[in-house]
Amino acid sequence: MPSGPVELNRRMALAGVLALGASQAWTAERPSRLVLLGTGGGPTPKAARSAPASAIVVGGSVYVIDCGNGVARQMVLAGLSLKSLKAVFLTHHHSDHNADYGNLLLLSWAGNLATPVTTWGPPPLARMTRQFLALNDFDIRTRIADEGRPPLKALIQPHEIRAAGRVMSDANVTVTAALVDHPPVKPAFAYRFDCPDRAFVFSGDTRPSDALVDLARGADVLVHEVMYLPALEQLIGTESNARTLREHLLASHTTAEDVGRIATRAGVKTLVLSHFVPGGFPAISDETWRAAVRPHFAGEIIVGRDLMEI
């Protein structure tokens, strides 16, 4: 009988498939779909959760929020077409949120993406885009000549965001940004997506933020990072930089209790927990996460899992 990481991976995959199937039935008639591509927190790869990434799907177009490691494969596992990628939004420049920014664009292009993709995020997004294209210049030129693909550079349209406010609007969504607090990274943003039927808000990484509360006011769904303090010491005890890591986590992230308070203040209908800290070790049950939030939020609480659709 399998055990350890193998069995954990099997169980997580089965749970993801079951959650995806159930939620697809629930959302079958909705114009908008939210897919949690990766729900882990932090830069190190985890057996139980993929790196932070989400997708909003409206009208056949895919809008990706954050690009943690493996986001392109997670899209494929979720049944999302890479060639349907319309826009990418980065909340901030920590590697668990931007490591596969360029790779998502490159691999989508290899998957027959032929329409422009707008990308949005803090500086130096434009320079990052240029440098990624330079890094992969040989592969790109080879595939253009050998496979007849269009130039990748012409398909990517980076836009740097420096302040809160309206980001973009098209036939499917209107996107608004708020500045949040994630020291020492500045600027860091939360995003609100107003779709034809629902409004979704993504906290990004942040400590408790009044600006986020204002952004999320009356939203249908708030996807918020979450940290469980009772398990924090066990997590950081495995790290050589425990003292510095502890200071960072406490100063720049949001506890489960505060997440509930933020959702209540904003008046959201559904709170989705994601970017879990800890995200794998020590293992924390869904009920433990839910129980930590429930005293502070009376609405629907969803403990996010990779590939879950909402």
N, C-alpha and C positions, 0 to 999 in steps of 0.2 A: 504494500500500500504506500502511495507517495506521501511524503511528509516534508516539513520545513518549507523553504521558499517555493519549491515546486508545487506543493499542495496549496500554499497561499496564493500563488499566481493562478492556479486552476480555479480556486474559489472566487477570486476577484474577477476573473474573466466571466465566469458563469453569472455572478451577481450583476456585472455590467450588462450582459446580454439580456438578462431578465428585466432589469430596470429600463433598458432601452426599449424592449418590446412593449412593456406596460405603458410607458410614457408616450410611445408613438401612437398607441391606440387613443390615449387621452387627448393628444394634440392633433389628431388627424384632420380636424376641421379648422384649425387655426391658421391664419396667414403667416404668423411668425413662429419660429422654432428657436429654442435655446439649447445648444448642445455643450455639455461640459467635456472638453477634450482632455484636460489634465487638471487634477485637483490637489496635487502635492505642493508643499511649500519648501523653498530652499533650493540651492543649486545642485546638491548631490542627487544622483539617480536613486530612485526608490523602487522596490519590488512591487509594492501595492498600489502606487499612484504615479501617474505621469506628471510631467512638469506643467506649470500653469499655462493654460490656454482655454479659450472658450470660443464658440461660434454662434452668431445670430444668422439665421437663414430666413430670407424674405424674398418672395417672388423669384425663386430660383437662383438668387445671388447669395454668396457667403461672405460674411464680415467677421474677421478673426480678431479677437482681443487677446493680446499677448502671445508670444511665440516661444514657449519653453521647448527644451530639447524633445524632438520626436513629434512635433505638432503635425507635420505632413502625414506621417503614418497614422496618427490618431484620427485625422480627418478621413482617411481611407477606411479605417476600422469603423468609423461612425456612418459610413455610407455617403459621405459628402464628396462631391466631385471637385478635384483640384482645379479643373479648368473653369469652375464657377466662382473662383475667388474674385471678389470685387474690391475689397479694401482690407487693410490691416491697421490695427491700432495698438501702439505700445503704451503701457501706463508709465513705465520708467525704465531706466537702463541698469537693472540688475540682471545678471546672466540667466537666472531662472525665468525671466520674462522676455529676454531678447535673443537668447543663444541661437535660435533657429529662425530669426527674422529673415536673413538672406536665404537660408536653405529652403524655407517655405516657398519663396518666390522662384528659386531655381528649380525645385522639384515640381512645382506646379507647371512651370514652363515646359519641363521635360514630360509632364503629363498632358500636354497639348493645350495649355493656356495660351490664348491668342488675343485676348482683350486686355486693355490697360487695367492696372491695379493701382489705386491710390493708397499711399501709406502715410500714417500720421503718428506723431510722437514727439517727445522733447528733443532738442538739439543734443548730440550732433547727428540726427537721423540722416540728413542728406549726405554728410561725409561718410557715415557708415555704409550707406548704399553704394557710393562710388567705390569705396575700398573693397566691399564684397565683390562687386563686379570685376574689379582688377584682380582680386585673388583667384577668381574662377575664369579669368579671361581665356585661358587655353581651352578648357572644356566648352565654354560657350561658343567660341569661334569654331571649334571642331564640330559641334552639333549643328550649327548654322550651315556649315559647308557640307557636312556628311548626311544630315537628316532633313535639311530644308526648313529648319525652324526660323521664325522671324527673330530679329535682334531683340534680346532680352531687355537691354537698356531702355528701348523705346516703350516698353510695356510698364515700366515702374515710374510712378510719379510721387516722389517723397514730399511731404509737407511737414515742416517743423512747427510745433505748438509751444508757445512761450507763456501763455496766459489763459485764464479761465474764459469760457464763453462758447458760442456756437462754433463747432468744428466743421461740419459739412452737412449737406442735406441733398437727398435725391428722391426718386419716386418711392423708395422703400422705407427709408429711415431718416430721422434727423438726429444728429449726434451732438451732444453738448459735453463740455469738459469742466471739471472743477479741480482746483489745486488742493492736494491733500498733503499730510505731513508724514514723510517717511525719511527722517534724517539718517545719514547725511546726504541722501540723494535729492537733488533739486534741479529742475522741477519734477514732481511726480503728480500724476493725474488720475482721477476717477472719471468714468464715462457714463453718460446716460444715452440710451438708444430709444427714441420714441418711434415705434412701429405703428402700422395701421390699427392693430388691435390691442397692443400692450406696450408698456414702458419697462425697460430693463436697465438696471444700474449695476456697474461693476466698480467695486471699491479700489481695485489695485491694491498695492501694499500701503498701509497707513496706520498710524495710531488714531485714536478717536478724533474725529474731525467734524466740526460744525459745518464746514463747506460741503462735506459729503452728505450730511443730513439735509441741507437745503437742496442739493442736487437730486436726492432720492425722494423728495417730498411727494407723497401720493403715488409712487411707482408701484407697478404690479409685482415686480420681482427685483429684489436686491441680492446680488451675489457678493458676499463679503468674505474677506480673509478672516481666519480665526486661529487663536492660540489658546491652548489648554495649560494653564499655569501648573496644576499639580504634577503634570508629566514633564515639565520643562527641565527640572534638575536632572532627571534621568537621561534626557536627550543630550543636554550640553555636557554631561559627565563623560560622554564618549569622545569629546573634542579636546584637542590639545590647547585650543585658545578659549577655554570655557569662560573665563572671566569676561573677556572682551565680547564674546558672543552673547553672553547673558545680558550685558549692558545694551547691546544693539537690539536684541529681541524685545526687551522691556521698553525701550525708548521709541521703537518705530513700528510696532505691531499692536493688534487689538485683541484683548482677551475675550473669551466666549461671553462672559457676563456683559461686557461693554458692547459687543456686537448686538446682543438683544436689546440693550438700551437705545442704541442708534436706530435700529429698525423700528422700535416703538415711537421714538421722536419723529422719525420720517413718515410714519403712518403707512408703511408698505404693507402689501397684502401677504406676500410670500418672501421668506428669508431663506436663501440658499447658502449653506456653509461651504467654503472652498479654501484652497491654499492653506491646508491644514498644517499647523505646527504644534506638536510633531506630526509628520506626515507618514510615518511608517514605523519607527521605533521610538518609544515603546508603542505597541499596538493599543489603540483606544477604540472602544465599541461605538457604534452609531448612537446607542442609547445614552452613553456617557456624554457625548457631544451635545445631544439634544437636551439632556437634563441640565447641563450647565447654562444653556441659553433660555430654557423655558420660563424660569421665574421672572424674566425681564422682557418677554415678548409673547403676546397671546395669539399671534397669527400663525400661519402655516410655517413649519420649519422643515426644510429638506436638507439632509446630510448628503452633500454631493459625492458622487462617485464618477470615475472616468467613464465617458460615453453615455452618461445619463442624459436624457432629453426631457426638457421641461416646457 
